[in-house]
Amino acid sequence: MKSTYFSVKLFLRAERFKKDGTAIIYARIRLDRNKIELTTNRSINPDHWNASS
């Protein structure tokens, strides 16, 4: 049986901020060797984001 690799990572893009100073949250989804990045349409103050999690 073939195993499948799947992961979802949430991240902020440092170069993309909204006018109010918040950053948009992006998701990177990987399935085997395929990768897609998309926006979650949510934003957060970068000071409240824990990048190490």
N, CA and C atoms as an extended XYZ file, in Angstrom:
159
Properties=species:S:1:pos:R:3:atomname:S:1:resname:S:1:resid:I:1 pbc="F F F"
N         0.838       -1.164        0.000 N   MET     1
C         0.000        0.000        0.000 CA  MET     1
C         0.897        1.245        0.000 C   MET     1
N         0.575        2.196       -0.831 N   LYS     2
C         1.354        3.416       -0.953 CA  LYS     2
C         0.976        4.396        0.156 C   LYS     2
N         1.988        4.969        0.794 N   SER     3
C         1.711        5.968        1.825 CA  SER     3
C         1.609        7.348        1.184 C   SER     3
N         0.846        8.220        1.825 N   THR     4
C         0.606        9.564        1.316 CA  THR     4
C         1.118       10.572        2.332 C   THR     4
N         1.829       11.586        1.830 N   TYR     5
C         2.323       12.661        2.677 CA  TYR     5
C         1.363       13.834        2.581 C   TYR     5
N         0.936       14.362        3.742 N   PHE     6
C         0.011       15.486        3.783 CA  PHE     6
C         0.432       16.431        4.897 C   PHE     6
N         0.480       17.742        4.611 N   SER     7
C         0.782       18.719        5.648 CA  SER     7
C         0.097       20.044        5.344 C   SER     7
N        -0.209       20.772        6.406 N   VAL     8
C        -0.777       22.117        6.300 CA  VAL     8
C         0.032       23.009        7.225 C   VAL     8
N         0.559       24.104        6.692 N   LYS     9
C         1.307       25.058        7.495 CA  LYS     9
C         0.705       26.441        7.296 C   LYS     9
N         0.521       27.143        8.385 N   LEU    10
C         0.018       28.515        8.345 CA  LEU    10
C         1.195       29.454        8.541 C   LEU    10
N         1.223       30.562        7.797 N   PHE    11
C         2.338       31.493        7.889 CA  PHE    11
C         1.903       32.890        7.482 C   PHE    11
N         2.717       33.867        7.855 N   LEU    12
C         2.516       35.258        7.459 CA  LEU    12
C         3.568       35.614        6.422 C   LEU    12
N         3.220       36.464        5.516 N   ARG    13
C         4.195       36.987        4.560 CA  ARG    13
C         4.627       38.362        5.040 C   ARG    13
N         5.908       38.490        5.332 N   ALA    14
C         6.426       39.730        5.912 CA  ALA    14
C         6.289       40.915        4.968 C   ALA    14
N         6.248       40.679        3.685 N   GLU    15
C         6.178       41.780        2.720 CA  GLU    15
C         4.749       42.230        2.422 C   GLU    15
N         3.764       41.555        2.985 N   ARG    16
C         2.368       41.891        2.692 CA  ARG    16
C         1.613       42.268        3.958 C   ARG    16
N         1.396       43.574        4.112 N   PHE    17
C         0.628       44.087        5.244 CA  PHE    17
C        -0.562       44.878        4.732 C   PHE    17
N        -1.624       44.849        5.492 N   LYS    18
C        -2.791       45.662        5.164 CA  LYS    18
C        -2.563       47.085        5.668 C   LYS    18
N        -3.419       47.997        5.279 N   LYS    19
C        -3.271       49.395        5.683 CA  LYS    19
C        -3.352       49.582        7.191 C   LYS    19
N        -4.084       48.702        7.879 N   ASP    20
C        -4.205       48.822        9.335 CA  ASP    20
C        -3.036       48.191       10.093 C   ASP    20
N        -2.038       47.666        9.383 N   GLY    21
C        -0.852       47.094       10.010 CA  GLY    21
C        -0.925       45.614       10.282 C   GLY    21
N        -2.052       44.987        9.987 N   THR    22
C        -2.169       43.548       10.203 CA  THR    22
C        -1.632       42.792        8.986 C   THR    22
N        -1.260       41.558        9.204 N   ALA    23
C        -0.727       40.711        8.141 CA  ALA    23
C        -1.734       39.611        7.814 C   ALA    23
N        -1.819       39.271        6.552 N   ILE    24
C        -2.742       38.223        6.108 CA  ILE    24
C        -2.135       36.852        6.403 C   ILE    24
N        -2.961       35.934        6.879 N   ILE    25
C        -2.533       34.569        7.175 CA  ILE    25
C        -2.684       33.727        5.908 C   ILE    25
N        -1.601       33.049        5.534 N   TYR    26
C        -1.594       32.176        4.369 CA  TYR    26
C        -1.497       30.724        4.819 C   TYR    26
N        -1.950       29.812        3.975 N   ALA    27
C        -1.842       28.374        4.236 CA  ALA    27
C        -1.066       27.727        3.101 C   ALA    27
N        -0.146       26.846        3.451 N   ARG    28
C         0.584       26.051        2.461 CA  ARG    28
C         0.169       24.603        2.673 C   ARG    28
N        -0.440       24.022        1.660 N   ILE    29
C        -0.930       22.642        1.729 CA  ILE    29
C        -0.082       21.786        0.801 C   ILE    29
N         0.432       20.690        1.343 N   ARG    30
C         1.238       19.758        0.542 CA  ARG    30
C         0.584       18.389        0.569 C   ARG    30
N         0.474       17.807       -0.598 N   LEU    31
C        -0.031       16.448       -0.747 CA  LEU    31
C         0.934       15.725       -1.668 C   LEU    31
N         1.676       14.786       -1.089 N   ASP    32
C         2.772       14.117       -1.778 CA  ASP    32
C         3.741       15.174       -2.311 C   ASP    32
N         3.886       15.295       -3.614 N   ARG    33
C         4.833       16.275       -4.175 CA  ARG    33
C         4.157       17.536       -4.675 C   ARG    33
N         2.875       17.646       -4.498 N   ASN    34
C         2.128       18.817       -4.950 CA  ASN    34
C         1.989       19.820       -3.822 C   ASN    34
N         2.111       21.100       -4.168 N   LYS    35
C         2.046       22.163       -3.168 CA  LYS    35
C         1.144       23.274       -3.687 C   LYS    35
N         0.352       23.850       -2.779 N   ILE    36
C        -0.482       24.992       -3.115 CA  ILE    36
C        -0.433       25.969       -1.944 C   ILE    36
N        -0.387       27.258       -2.253 N   GLU    37
C        -0.442       28.292       -1.233 CA  GLU    37
C        -1.671       29.133       -1.488 C   GLU    37
N        -2.402       29.422       -0.413 N   LEU    38
C        -3.607       30.220       -0.561 CA  LEU    38
C        -3.821       31.076        0.662 C   LEU    38
N        -4.633       32.109        0.510 N   THR    39
C        -4.937       32.997        1.617 CA  THR    39
C        -6.126       32.458        2.394 C   THR    39
N        -6.124       32.739        3.686 N   THR    40
C        -7.240       32.319        4.533 CA  THR    40
C        -8.290       33.415        4.653 C   THR    40
N        -8.018       34.582        4.079 N   ASN    41
C        -8.889       35.759        4.201 CA  ASN    41
C        -9.037       36.208        5.654 C   ASN    41
N        -8.056       35.890        6.462 N   ARG    42
C        -7.994       36.321        7.859 CA  ARG    42
C        -6.690       37.083        8.052 C   ARG    42
N        -6.684       38.020        8.994 N   SER    43
C        -5.459       38.763        9.270 CA  SER    43
C        -5.246       38.851       10.771 C   SER    43
N        -3.996       39.155       11.147 N   ILE    44
C        -3.611       39.194       12.558 CA  ILE    44
C        -2.505       40.230       12.725 C   ILE    44
N        -2.444       40.787       13.924 N   ASN    45
C        -1.335       41.664       14.253 CA  ASN    45
C        -0.079       40.790       14.329 C   ASN    45
N         0.981       41.126       13.597 N   PRO    46
C         2.181       40.280       13.594 CA  PRO    46
C         2.797       40.075       14.980 C   PRO    46
N         2.581       41.010       15.896 N   ASP    47
C         3.111       40.845       17.254 CA  ASP    47
C         2.422       39.712       18.005 C   ASP    47
N         1.230       39.332       17.579 N   HIS    48
C         0.478       38.255       18.224 CA  HIS    48
C         0.708       36.892       17.579 C   HIS    48
N         1.523       36.838       16.538 N   TRP    49
C         1.766       35.600       15.795 CA  TRP    49
C         2.970       34.880       16.389 C   TRP    49
N         2.824       33.605       16.729 N   ASN    50
C         3.922       32.795       17.240 CA  ASN    50
C         4.429       31.937       16.087 C   ASN    50
N         5.497       32.374       15.458 N   ALA    51
C         6.013       31.694       14.271 CA  ALA    51
C         6.686       30.357       14.602 C   ALA    51
N         7.057       30.139       15.827 N   SER    52
C         7.763       28.908       16.172 CA  SER    52
C         6.814       27.726       16.404 C   SER    52
N         5.543       27.943       16.400 N   SER    53
C         4.587       26.840       16.637 CA  SER    53
C         4.329       26.062       15.386 C   SER    53
